[in-house]
Amino acid sequence: MTHPHLTLLQDIPASGARAAAPVRVDGMELLAIPQLAYDVPNAPAHMNGGDSETDLLLLRRDGDTFTPWGKLPAPGGEDAEHFTIGDRSFLAVASIRGGAGPYDYHIPSRVYEWNGDRFEPFQAFDGFAAKQWRHFTVDDRHFLALAQGVAVPGHERENRPSVIYEWDGTRFTRFQDIPSRWAYNWHAFTVDGHMFLAHADHITPSVLYRWDGTGFVAHQELAPAAGRAFATFDDPADGSTYLVTACIDDGSRVLRWDPATQRFLEHQKLTGAGGRELTVVRTARGLYVIRVNFIHGTPADPTADLMSQVYRWQDQRLDVVEEFPTTGGTDIEVLDSPGGPLIVQSNALSADLRFAAYVRVYRFTD
């Protein structure tokens, strides 16, 4: 399969893949793939069904291909985040649920530590419908943020806010709660000397938080609802900073930082529903943003067989230069390669709404 910018190199079999996270340990490159669910034989297809007693896949990179290397127990896997603190290496895994129906959303999300040979359990965090971990630093302080929650009938009183934890030298301790009802994502970045943390939520507004020296305070609203993901980039021509917000409804937008008001202002709307994840690709010849789309419709009647978009930044706007097929697209990562960037893109569903689907590895050419 060849497109103007994306050439398919490999299909990696997975089941309900929700993310694809690069991991570097002791000179070895791995790819971590958390899996939401396995298909149950003879059961009807449903995007929120399946058996969630799953493993996280670890694949070893050899050049531009990936081969199975190991697994970690990670029921209802939604996300993986690799990070280091000093000479220590950690892998955080977010688990949304356990069981095969009815599902238990009160399951721990675990952080593993590399022991020189494998990842072993380090710390477990109580949560409710965990969606994503993000590690970031402020000065020399290490934070680990968990986006969580789901507003479904029967679980209203059990829901929990998203949580930011801080490293105390030996473990992560609770630092600050962030209001949420159905959180999906975080994005940490700096502009004009300010450290910001964007938080995406499906039910309540997605909000940009600013570090004030002691904690994170609400700075501005980024999307009224249906928030999924963010990406930032600087215009190569004038250095202006832009923030892209992906929403699963038809509300994805490009915002421009305004130094005068110290706020992001609406700059461009990106048409089309389904937005789930974003990434920025920089080459010697241009800057691109890729949007991965998840579903159209509702979980009860979804369409997963969609086209996702490659945008090129030109004349201070994003224009679609290519579309590529995704089936329940969930994540996208950019990896360095001598032959040009590798794009790793995860799909959580097949076209017929089964969990057995592929994580796809592409070469990006410009």
C-alpha positions in Angstrom: 0.0 0.0 0.0 1.6 3.3 -1.1 0.3 6.8 -0.7 2.0 10.1 -1.5 3.5 10.3 2.0 2.8 7.0 3.7 4.2 3.6 2.6 3.1 0.6 4.6 6.0 -1.5 5.9 4.5 -3.9 8.4 1.2 -5.0 9.9 1.5 -6.1 13.6 -1.4 -8.3 14.8 -3.0 -7.0 18.0 -6.4 -7.1 19.8 -8.1 -3.9 20.7 -4.8 -1.9 20.5 -5.3 1.4 22.2 -1.7 2.8 21.9 1.8 2.3 20.6 4.5 3.6 22.8 8.2 3.6 22.1 10.5 2.3 24.9 14.3 2.5 25.1 16.1 0.5 27.7 19.8 -0.5 27.8 20.3 0.3 24.2 17.3 -1.7 23.1 14.3 -0.3 21.4 10.9 -1.8 22.2 7.3 -1.0 21.2 4.6 -1.3 23.9 1.0 -2.0 22.7 -1.7 -2.1 25.4 -4.8 -4.1 24.4 -8.4 -3.4 25.5 -10.0 -6.7 24.8 -9.9 -10.1 23.1 -12.8 -11.3 20.9 -15.1 -13.8 22.6 -16.0 -16.8 20.3 -19.6 -16.8 19.1 -20.3 -13.5 20.8 -21.8 -10.6 18.8 -19.5 -7.8 17.8 -19.5 -4.8 20.0 -16.8 -2.1 20.4 -17.3 -2.1 24.2 -17.6 -5.9 24.6 -14.9 -8.6 24.6 -12.7 -10.2 27.3 -10.5 -7.5 29.0 -8.2 -9.9 30.8 -5.5 -8.9 28.3 -1.7 -8.5 28.1 0.4 -5.6 27.0 2.5 -6.6 24.0 6.2 -5.7 23.9 7.9 -5.9 20.5 11.6 -5.4 19.8 12.7 -3.1 17.0 15.2 -4.4 14.4 15.8 -1.7 11.9 12.4 -0.7 10.7 10.5 -3.9 11.7 9.2 -5.2 15.0 9.2 -8.7 16.3 7.5 -10.1 19.5 9.7 -9.9 22.6 7.5 -10.2 25.7 4.3 -9.4 27.5 3.1 -7.7 30.7 -0.3 -8.3 32.4 -2.4 -5.2 31.7 -6.1 -5.9 31.8 -8.2 -3.5 29.7 -5.1 -1.8 28.4 -5.7 1.8 27.3 -2.3 3.5 27.3 1.5 3.0 27.9 4.0 5.7 28.8 7.7 5.1 29.1 9.9 7.6 31.0 13.1 7.9 33.0 14.0 9.5 36.3 17.8 9.7 36.6 19.1 6.3 35.6 15.9 4.5 36.4 13.5 3.5 33.6 9.7 3.1 34.1 6.7 1.9 32.0 3.2 3.1 33.2 0.2 1.2 31.9 -3.4 2.6 32.1 -6.1 -0.1 32.6 -9.7 1.0 32.0 -11.5 -2.2 33.1 -11.3 -5.9 33.9 -13.5 -8.9 33.3 -15.5 -10.1 30.4 -18.9 -8.5 31.2 -20.0 -7.1 33.5 -16.9 -5.1 33.6 -15.0 -3.8 36.7 -13.8 -0.2 36.2 -12.2 -0.2 39.7 -8.9 -1.9 38.7 -5.4 -0.6 39.4 -3.2 0.9 36.8 0.4 -0.1 37.3 3.9 1.3 36.8 6.7 -1.1 36.0 10.4 -0.6 36.5 13.2 -2.0 34.3 15.5 -4.2 36.3 18.2 -4.7 33.6 16.5 -7.8 32.2 12.7 -7.2 32.3 10.0 -4.8 33.6 8.8 -5.7 37.1 5.9 -4.2 39.1 6.9 -1.1 40.9 3.7 0.8 42.0 -0.1 0.3 41.6 -2.6 3.1 41.5 -6.3 2.8 42.4 -8.4 4.4 39.6 -11.7 4.3 37.8 -11.7 3.8 34.0 -8.2 4.9 33.5 -7.4 6.2 30.0 -3.9 7.8 29.8 -0.7 8.3 31.7 1.6 11.3 30.9 5.0 12.0 32.4 6.3 15.5 32.4 8.7 17.7 34.3 8.5 21.2 35.8 12.0 22.4 36.6 13.5 19.3 38.3 10.2 17.9 39.6 8.7 14.8 38.0 5.0 14.4 37.6 2.9 11.5 36.3 -0.7 12.4 35.4 -3.6 9.9 35.0 -6.6 10.8 32.9 -9.6 8.7 34.0 -13.4 8.4 34.5 -16.4 7.3 32.5 -20.0 8.7 32.8 -22.1 5.7 32.2 -25.4 4.7 33.8 -25.0 2.9 37.1 -21.5 4.3 37.8 -22.2 8.0 38.4 -21.3 7.9 42.1 -18.2 5.9 41.5 -16.6 8.3 39.0 -13.3 10.0 40.0 -11.4 13.1 38.9 -8.1 12.9 36.9 -5.1 12.9 39.2 -1.5 14.3 39.0 1.1 12.5 41.0 4.6 13.7 41.9 7.8 11.8 42.4 9.0 12.1 46.0 12.3 10.4 45.5 11.1 6.9 46.1 7.6 6.7 44.7 4.7 8.7 43.2 2.4 10.5 45.6 -0.9 12.3 45.0 -0.3 16.0 44.1 -3.4 17.5 42.6 -6.9 16.4 41.4 -8.1 17.8 38.0 -11.9 18.0 37.6 -13.2 15.5 35.0 -16.1 13.2 34.2 -14.8 11.2 31.2 -11.1 12.2 30.6 -9.0 11.0 27.7 -5.7 12.8 27.4 -3.0 15.2 28.5 -0.5 17.4 26.7 2.3 19.3 28.5 4.2 22.1 26.7 5.8 25.5 27.2 5.2 28.8 25.5 6.4 32.3 26.4 8.0 31.0 29.5 4.7 29.5 30.8 4.3 25.8 31.5 0.9 24.5 30.4 -1.0 21.2 30.7 -4.0 20.5 28.5 -6.6 18.1 29.7 -9.1 16.5 27.3 -12.6 15.4 28.5 -15.6 14.0 26.7 -18.4 15.3 28.8 -17.1 18.5 30.4 -14.9 21.2 28.7 -11.3 20.4 27.8 -9.2 22.9 29.8 -5.8 24.3 29.5 -4.0 24.5 32.9 -1.1 26.8 33.8 1.7 26.1 36.3 1.7 29.0 38.8 4.7 27.8 40.9 2.7 25.7 43.3 0.1 23.9 41.2 -1.9 23.9 38.0 -4.6 26.5 37.7 -7.3 26.7 35.0 -6.2 29.1 32.2 -8.8 28.8 29.5 -11.3 26.4 27.9 -10.1 24.7 24.7 -13.2 22.7 23.6 -16.7 22.6 25.1 -17.0 18.8 24.9 -15.9 15.6 23.0 -12.2 16.4 23.6 -9.7 13.7 22.7 -6.1 14.9 22.1 -3.8 17.8 21.5 -0.6 18.7 19.6 1.6 21.8 19.5 4.0 23.2 16.9 5.8 26.4 16.0 5.4 28.0 12.6 8.8 27.6 10.9 8.3 30.9 9.2 7.6 33.3 12.1 7.9 31.1 15.3 4.2 31.5 16.3 2.9 28.7 18.5 -0.2 26.7 17.5 -2.3 24.2 19.5 -4.4 21.6 17.7 -7.3 20.2 19.6 -8.9 16.9 18.3 -12.5 16.2 19.1 -14.5 13.1 18.2 -17.4 15.3 17.0 -17.0 17.9 14.3 -15.2 20.3 16.6 -11.4 19.9 16.0 -9.6 23.2 15.8 -6.3 24.9 15.4 -5.6 27.6 18.0 -2.9 30.3 17.8 -1.1 31.7 20.8 -1.6 35.4 21.2 1.2 37.0 23.2 -0.8 40.2 23.9 -3.7 38.4 25.7 -1.6 35.4 26.8 -4.3 33.1 25.5 -4.9 30.7 22.5 -7.3 32.2 19.9 -9.3 30.3 17.3 -7.4 30.2 14.0 -8.8 27.3 11.9 -11.5 24.6 12.0 -10.6 21.1 10.9 -13.7 19.6 9.3 -14.8 16.0 9.9 -15.7 14.0 13.0 -13.9 11.0 14.6 -10.7 12.7 15.8 -9.0 10.6 18.4 -5.2 11.3 18.3 -2.7 13.7 16.8 1.0 13.9 16.0 3.4 16.3 14.4 5.9 15.2 11.7 8.8 17.6 10.9 10.9 17.0 7.8 13.5 19.1 6.0 10.9 20.2 3.5 7.9 20.8 5.7 5.7 20.4 8.8 2.8 18.0 8.9 0.1 17.1 11.4 -1.6 13.6 11.3 -5.1 13.1 12.7 -6.2 9.6 13.5 -9.9 9.0 13.5 -11.7 6.5 15.8 -15.4 6.0 14.9 -18.4 7.8 13.5 -21.8 7.4 15.1 -22.3 6.0 18.6 -20.9 3.0 20.5 -24.2 1.2 20.0 -24.0 1.8 16.2 -20.5 2.8 15.2 -18.7 3.0 11.9 -15.0 2.2 12.4 -13.8 1.9 8.8 -12.8 5.5 8.2 -10.2 7.6 6.5 -7.7 9.6 8.6 -5.8 12.7 7.5 -2.3 14.0 6.8 -2.2 17.8 6.9 0.6 20.0 5.6 1.2 23.3 7.3 1.4 26.0 4.6 0.4 29.6 4.4 -0.5 29.6 8.1 -3.1 26.8 7.8 -3.4 23.0 7.7 -4.5 21.5 4.4 -5.2 17.8 3.8 -2.6 16.4 1.5 -3.4 12.7 2.0 -5.9 10.4 3.6 -5.2 6.8 4.7 -7.5 4.0 6.0 -7.9 3.3 9.7 -10.3 1.0 11.6 -11.1 2.4 15.0 -7.8 4.3 15.0 -6.5 5.1 18.5 -2.9 6.3 18.5 0.0 7.4 16.4 3.7 7.8 17.1 6.7 9.1 15.1 10.0 7.2 15.3 13.3 8.3 13.9 14.8 6.2 11.1 17.7 6.7 8.6 15.3 6.2 5.7 12.8 8.8 6.9 10.4 8.9 9.9 8.5 5.8 10.8 4.8 6.3 11.7 3.3 3.7 14.0 -0.5 3.8 14.1 -2.7 1.6 16.2 -6.2 0.3 15.4 -8.6 -0.9 18.1 -11.2 -2.5 15.8 -11.6 -4.2 12.5 -14.0 -2.9 9.9 -16.6 -5.4 11.2 -16.1 -4.2 14.8 -14.0 -7.2 16.0 -11.0 -6.5 18.3 -8.5 -8.5 16.2 -6.9 -5.7 14.1 -3.5 -4.4 13.1 -1.0 -1.9 14.4 0.5 -0.5 11.2 4.0 0.7 10.5 4.5 3.3 7.7 7.4 5.1 6.2 6.8 8.8 5.9 8.4 10.4 2.8 8.3 14.1 1.8 
